[in-house]
Amino acid sequence: MKRIRYGTAAWRRYLDALPRAGRPRPGVERAVSRILRDVERTGDAALVRWTARLDGVRLRPAQIRMDGVEVRRLAGAAERPVRRALAAMATRIEAFHRRQLAPGFRLPVGPGSSVEEIVTPLPSAGLYVPGGAGAYPSSVLMNAIPALVAGVRDLWIATPPRALETSPAVAAAIVGVGLEDRVIRVGGAQAIAALAFGTGTVPAVAKIAGPGNAYVAEAKRQVRGRVDADREAGPSEVVILADDTAEAGWVAADLLAQAEHGSGEETVVLVTTSAALAADVARMVAAGVGSVANRAAARRALGRHGAIVLVADLEDGIAAVNALAPEHAEVMVHAADAVSRRIVAGAVFVGAWSPVAVGDYGIGPNHVLPTGGAARYASPLSVRDFQRRHSRVRLSRAGLAHITPDVARVAQVEGFRGHAQSVLTRFEA
């Protein structure tokens, strides 16, 4: 891990080199565009062709949509303790997300008149579930439960053709949320295209969400506007703000936990006021990296984006964390609760007993978080992402008369005489 002092030229170079939101991967855009055009033109036939070419699986159109019986059979291969743990996670996640439901509001604006905000669920959504090394049952729960709580009635899952065979726990998570009859056996950019445009087998949806590789992210970017799509997730990030009260072994363990995600591009940072803690953590991370998953990728991440940032005081520490605006921030300092309220991050974990790992595995809040510095302006996935809001205006004659002078005056100032007249005409003899 690099040693950097906050506010120096080295600090600024480090910030500039980090993976940031909104940077497309070179070479991906053209390949994805070709797949999207093909699926839009030829539907199921394109899904069959691209699945054979990219996944090595030959499907008939009738096999694109999985049978619920098959999904339940695959889920049964997951160990019973895993299924119980997923059920407990789902209960906690649902309880948290039910608190996000909003009924809208009604505001009186005059005699017999009101304006309202109406909140309704999206009619449909598609959730992408990666396969291979990126097949995570926790992500199924984190994406599906907010949509279900929001009231989305037409909800589909798209996943690569061998994903559920290789990960029974993912199948168990799908069964746990009751979506085993709504699984599309297609992955990659072609799955995003199918959900956006619709095919003979796959219905077009209003919203697409869920993690994926660079091709999935680029496909979501290209179809956005035709449908809504969630933000493209970048490599995982953790920034730990710690002082000399922190336990070095715990800090090192939490840094290593995020480095092991496997892309080799993870951002892993300790911001600290303590040179002694910095030295201890650096030694422990170096000693422990051989024990985590994806060791080669973890070493690569620590070498590329791992850093220990020394700050003069906690004020500079808070400023450093907020400049990074990470996906996850941990606060291990004296008076951690007060300091945490000033931190900008996708999710903030307060105190030594709140490691990021509990957020990944279903304590309640969503683990689909903004990355690449987007926490400055973006929010975690929530029930609100699967709802739409519209206003409703209902005026009586007296209510319209009350506001007509203001409407007409401003419309005329803006040069829109027709707007003013559309209101005034209702009161002319």
C-alpha positions in Angstrom: 0.0 0.0 0.0 1.2 3.5 -0.8 2.1 5.9 2.0 0.8 9.4 1.2 0.5 12.6 3.2 -2.9 14.3 2.8 -2.8 17.6 0.7 0.4 16.9 -1.1 1.1 16.5 -4.8 1.2 12.7 -4.3 -2.3 12.8 -2.7 -3.6 14.7 -5.7 -2.0 12.2 -8.2 -3.5 9.3 -6.2 -7.0 10.8 -6.4 -6.7 11.4 -10.1 -5.6 7.9 -10.8 -8.5 6.2 -9.0 -11.4 4.5 -10.9 -14.1 7.1 -11.2 -17.8 6.9 -12.1 -18.8 7.5 -15.7 -15.6 6.4 -17.4 -16.5 3.9 -20.2 -14.2 0.9 -20.8 -12.3 1.3 -24.1 -13.2 -1.2 -26.8 -16.5 -2.3 -25.2 -18.9 0.3 -26.7 -18.8 -1.0 -30.3 -19.2 -4.7 -29.4 -22.1 -3.9 -27.1 -23.8 -1.7 -29.8 -23.6 -4.6 -32.2 -25.3 -7.0 -29.8 -28.0 -4.5 -28.9 -28.9 -3.9 -32.6 -29.0 -7.6 -33.3 -31.3 -8.4 -30.4 -33.6 -5.4 -31.3 -33.9 -6.7 -34.9 -34.1 -10.4 -34.5 -35.2 -11.0 -30.9 -35.0 -14.6 -29.6 -32.9 -15.7 -32.6 -30.2 -13.2 -31.6 -30.3 -14.4 -28.0 -29.8 -18.0 -29.1 -26.9 -17.0 -31.4 -25.1 -14.8 -28.8 -25.6 -17.3 -26.0 -24.0 -20.0 -28.2 -21.1 -17.7 -29.2 -20.3 -16.1 -25.8 -21.4 -18.7 -23.3 -20.9 -21.9 -25.3 -24.5 -23.0 -24.6 -26.9 -23.9 -27.4 -30.5 -23.1 -26.4 -33.8 -23.5 -28.2 -36.0 -20.4 -27.9 -38.3 -22.5 -25.7 -35.4 -22.9 -23.2 -34.7 -19.2 -22.8 -37.2 -18.9 -20.0 -36.4 -21.4 -17.2 -39.1 -23.6 -15.7 -39.7 -22.9 -12.0 -39.5 -26.6 -11.3 -35.9 -26.7 -12.6 -35.0 -23.6 -10.5 -36.4 -25.2 -7.4 -34.5 -28.4 -8.1 -31.2 -26.4 -8.4 -32.0 -24.5 -5.3 -32.3 -27.7 -3.4 -28.6 -28.4 -3.9 -27.7 -25.5 -1.7 -26.9 -26.5 1.9 -29.7 -26.1 4.4 -27.8 -23.7 6.7 -27.1 -21.5 3.7 -30.8 -21.5 2.8 -31.7 -20.6 6.4 -29.1 -17.8 6.4 -30.5 -16.3 3.2 -34.0 -16.4 4.7 -32.8 -14.5 7.8 -31.0 -12.0 5.6 -34.2 -11.5 3.5 -36.2 -10.8 6.6 -33.8 -8.1 7.8 -33.5 -6.5 4.3 -37.3 -6.4 3.9 -37.9 -4.9 7.3 -35.4 -2.0 6.5 -36.8 -1.4 3.0 -40.5 -1.4 4.1 -39.6 1.8 6.1 -38.8 3.4 2.8 -42.3 3.2 1.4 -43.8 6.6 1.0 -47.5 7.3 0.5 -47.2 10.7 -1.2 -48.9 13.8 0.1 -51.8 16.2 -0.5 -51.5 20.0 0.0 -54.5 22.3 0.0 -54.0 25.4 -2.2 -57.3 27.2 -1.9 -61.1 26.6 -1.7 -61.9 23.2 -3.1 -58.4 22.9 -4.6 -55.3 20.8 -3.9 -52.0 19.6 -5.3 -50.8 16.1 -4.7 -47.8 13.9 -5.1 -48.9 10.4 -6.2 -46.5 7.5 -5.6 -47.0 4.3 -7.7 -44.8 1.2 -8.3 -43.1 0.8 -11.7 -45.1 -1.7 -13.7 -42.2 -3.9 -14.5 -38.4 -4.4 -13.9 -35.6 -6.8 -14.9 -32.9 -7.7 -12.5 -29.5 -8.9 -13.8 -27.8 -11.6 -11.8 -24.2 -12.4 -12.9 -22.8 -15.9 -13.3 -19.4 -17.4 -12.7 -17.2 -15.8 -10.0 -19.6 -12.9 -9.7 -22.7 -15.0 -8.8 -23.7 -13.7 -5.4 -27.0 -14.8 -3.7 -26.8 -11.7 -1.5 -27.2 -9.4 -4.6 -30.3 -11.3 -5.6 -31.9 -10.3 -2.3 -30.6 -6.8 -2.4 -32.0 -6.1 -5.8 -35.3 -8.1 -5.7 -36.6 -7.2 -2.3 -36.8 -3.4 -2.9 -38.6 -4.0 -6.1 -41.0 -6.4 -4.5 -41.6 -4.1 -1.5 -42.3 -1.2 -3.9 -45.0 -3.3 -5.5 -43.5 -4.1 -8.9 -45.8 -6.8 -10.3 -44.0 -7.9 -13.4 -40.4 -8.7 -12.2 -37.9 -10.8 -14.1 -34.4 -12.1 -13.5 -31.9 -12.6 -16.3 -28.8 -14.7 -15.6 -26.2 -16.5 -17.7 -27.2 -20.0 -18.9 -25.0 -22.0 -16.4 -25.2 -19.6 -13.5 -27.7 -21.5 -11.4 -26.1 -24.9 -12.1 -22.8 -23.6 -10.7 -24.3 -21.6 -7.8 -27.2 -23.4 -6.1 -27.2 -20.7 -3.5 -28.2 -18.1 -6.1 -31.1 -20.4 -7.2 -32.0 -20.7 -3.5 -32.1 -16.9 -3.2 -34.3 -16.6 -6.3 -36.7 -19.2 -4.8 -36.6 -17.4 -1.5 -38.0 -14.2 -3.0 -40.6 -16.2 -5.1 -39.2 -15.5 -8.6 -38.3 -19.0 -9.7 -41.0 -18.9 -12.5 -39.5 -15.6 -13.9 -35.9 -16.5 -14.8 -34.5 -15.8 -18.2 -31.5 -18.0 -19.1 -29.5 -15.4 -20.9 -26.5 -13.2 -19.7 -24.3 -10.4 -20.8 -25.2 -7.4 -23.0 -27.8 -9.6 -24.9 -29.8 -10.0 -21.7 -29.9 -6.3 -21.1 -31.0 -5.9 -24.8 -33.8 -8.4 -24.3 -35.1 -6.7 -21.2 -35.0 -3.3 -22.9 -36.5 -4.1 -26.3 -38.4 -7.3 -25.6 -38.3 -10.5 -27.7 -40.8 -13.3 -28.4 -39.9 -14.9 -25.1 -38.7 -12.0 -22.9 -41.0 -9.1 -22.1 -39.7 -5.5 -22.3 -39.5 -3.9 -18.8 -39.5 -0.3 -17.5 -36.4 -0.6 -15.3 -33.2 -2.7 -15.3 -31.0 -3.1 -12.2 -28.3 -5.4 -11.0 -24.5 -5.8 -11.2 -22.5 -7.1 -14.1 -19.3 -6.9 -16.0 -18.1 -4.1 -18.3 -20.4 -5.3 -21.2 -23.5 -5.4 -19.0 -22.6 -1.9 -17.7 -22.1 -0.5 -21.2 -25.4 -2.1 -22.4 -27.3 -0.5 -19.6 -25.7 2.9 -20.5 -26.7 2.5 -24.2 -30.3 1.5 -23.5 -30.9 4.1 -20.8 -33.6 6.4 -22.2 -35.4 3.5 -23.8 -35.8 2.1 -20.3 -34.5 3.3 -16.9 -31.3 1.6 -15.7 -29.5 1.7 -12.5 -26.0 3.2 -12.1 -23.1 1.1 -13.4 -21.3 -0.3 -10.4 -17.5 0.1 -10.3 -14.9 -1.9 -8.3 -15.6 -2.1 -4.5 -14.2 0.6 -2.3 -13.5 1.0 1.4 -12.0 4.0 3.3 -11.3 3.6 7.0 -10.9 6.7 9.1 -9.0 5.7 12.3 -7.0 7.3 15.1 -4.8 5.8 17.8 -7.8 4.3 19.5 -8.3 1.8 16.7 -7.3 -1.8 16.8 -4.7 -2.3 14.0 -5.6 -6.0 13.4 -9.3 -5.1 12.9 -8.5 -2.3 10.5 -6.2 -4.6 8.5 -8.8 -7.3 8.4 -11.5 -4.9 7.1 -9.1 -3.5 4.4 -8.3 -7.1 3.2 -12.0 -8.0 3.1 -12.6 -5.4 0.5 -9.4 -6.1 -1.5 -10.5 -9.7 -2.1 -13.5 -9.0 -4.3 -11.4 -10.1 -7.3 -11.3 -7.3 -10.0 -7.9 -6.1 -9.0 -9.2 -2.6 -9.1 -10.6 -2.2 -5.6 -9.9 1.0 -3.7 -8.6 0.2 -0.2 -7.6 3.2 2.0 -6.7 3.9 5.6 -6.9 7.6 6.5 -5.3 8.0 9.9 -3.8 10.6 12.3 -1.5 7.9 13.8 1.9 7.0 12.2 2.1 4.1 14.6 -1.2 2.7 13.5 -0.3 3.2 9.9 2.9 1.2 10.3 1.1 -1.7 12.1 -1.7 -1.9 9.6 0.7 -1.9 6.6 2.7 -4.8 8.1 -0.5 -6.8 8.9 -2.0 -6.2 5.5 1.2 -7.4 3.8 1.2 -10.5 6.1 -2.4 -11.3 5.6 -3.0 -10.8 1.9 -2.0 -14.5 1.3 -5.0 -15.7 3.3 -7.9 -14.0 1.4 -9.8 -15.1 -1.6 -8.5 -14.0 -5.0 -5.0 -13.5 -3.7 -3.4 -12.3 -6.9 -6.2 -9.8 -7.6 -6.1 -8.6 -4.0 -2.3 -8.0 -4.3 -2.9 -6.1 -7.5 -5.7 -4.0 -5.9 -3.5 -3.1 -3.0 -0.6 -2.2 -5.3 -2.7 -0.1 -7.6 -5.2 1.6 -5.4 -4.3 0.7 -1.8 -3.1 3.7 0.2 -2.4 4.8 3.8 -3.1 8.5 4.0 -1.6 10.3 7.0 -3.5 13.4 8.1 -2.6 16.1 10.7 -5.9 15.9 12.5 -9.5 14.6 12.3 -10.6 17.6 10.4 -8.2 16.8 7.6 -9.2 13.1 7.9 -12.9 13.9 7.3 -11.9 16.1 4.3 -9.8 13.3 2.9 -12.6 10.7 3.2 -15.1 13.1 1.7 -12.8 13.9 -1.3 -12.8 10.1 -2.0 -16.6 9.9 -1.4 -16.2 6.1 -1.2 -18.7 3.3 -1.5 -18.1 2.3 2.1 -16.5 4.3 4.9 -15.7 3.0 8.4 -15.2 5.4 11.3 -12.9 4.0 14.1 -12.1 7.1 16.1 -12.9 8.7 19.4 -16.4 10.1 19.3 -17.1 8.0 16.2 -20.8 8.7 16.2 -20.4 12.5 15.9 -17.6 12.2 13.3 -19.7 9.7 11.2 -22.4 12.3 10.7 -20.0 14.4 8.7 -18.8 11.6 6.4 -19.8 11.4 2.7 -20.1 7.8 1.5 -22.5 5.3 0.1 -22.7 3.6 3.5 -21.1 4.6 6.8 -20.1 2.1 9.4 -19.7 3.6 12.9 -17.3 2.2 15.5 -15.1 -0.8 15.8 -18.0 -3.3 16.0 -19.5 -2.3 12.6 -17.3 -3.9 9.8 -18.4 -3.4 6.2 -18.9 -7.1 5.8 -22.2 -6.9 7.8 -23.5 -4.5 5.2 -22.6 -6.9 2.4 -24.5 -9.7 4.1 -27.9 -8.4 5.0 -28.0 -6.3 8.2 -30.8 -4.4 6.5 -29.6 -1.5 4.4 -28.9 -2.1 0.7 -25.4 -3.0 -0.4 -25.9 -1.7 -3.9 -24.1 1.5 -3.4 -22.6 4.3 -5.5 -18.9 3.8 -6.5 -16.2 5.9 -8.2 -16.9 9.0 -6.1 -20.6 9.1 -7.1 -21.5 9.0 -3.4 -21.1 12.8 -3.6 -24.5 13.0 -5.4 -26.0 9.4 -5.6 -27.8 7.1 -3.2 -28.0 3.4 -2.4 -30.5 1.3 -4.3 -33.9 1.6 -2.5 -37.6 1.1 -2.8 -37.7 4.6 -4.4 -35.8 3.3 -7.4 -38.7 1.1 -8.3 -41.4 3.7 -7.9 -42.5 6.6 -10.0 -43.9 9.9 -8.7 -46.2 12.3 -10.5 -48.1 15.3 -9.4 -51.9 15.8 -9.6 -53.5 19.2 -9.6 -57.2 19.7 -8.9 -58.6 23.3 -8.7 -62.0 24.7 -8.2 -63.2 27.9 -9.8 -62.4 29.8 -6.6 -59.0 28.1 -6.4 -58.0 29.1 -10.0 -59.3 32.6 -9.4 -57.0 32.9 -6.4 -53.8 32.2 -8.4 -54.8 33.6 -11.8 -53.2 37.1 -11.4 -49.9 35.5 -10.6 -50.0 33.0 -13.4 -51.0 35.5 -16.0 -48.5 38.1 -14.9 -45.5 35.7 -15.0 -46.6 34.1 -18.3 -46.8 37.6 -19.9 -43.3 38.5 -18.6 -42.0 35.3 -20.2 -43.7 36.2 -23.5 -46.2 33.4 -23.5 -49.5 35.3 -24.1 -51.3 32.0 -24.9 -50.4 30.6 -21.5 -51.9 33.6 -19.8 -55.0 33.5 -22.0 -55.7 29.9 -21.3 -56.2 30.8 -17.7 -57.9 34.2 -18.2 -60.4 32.9 -20.7 -62.2 30.9 -18.0 -63.3 34.1 -16.3 -64.3 36.1 -19.4 -68.0 36.8 -20.0 
